[in-house]
């Protein structure tokens, strides 16, 4: 089965994007959230990118059946 990028529904804090990315990369979601926060603070594009991902990525239940 191919790896798919999606939003998680369980264990999400905001919209599930970081949790889905963490599952895709097989790392702890906290690390992804901290890195996303750092990118958002220093570059400002993280917030916009997060909401674009939230709109574009499917939910895990829609991908895995």
PyMOL commands that set and color helices and strands:
alter all, ss='L'
color gray80, all
select helices_A, chain A and resi 17-25+29-43+45-56+60-63
alter helices_A, ss='H'
color red, helices_A
deselect
rebuild
show_as cartoon
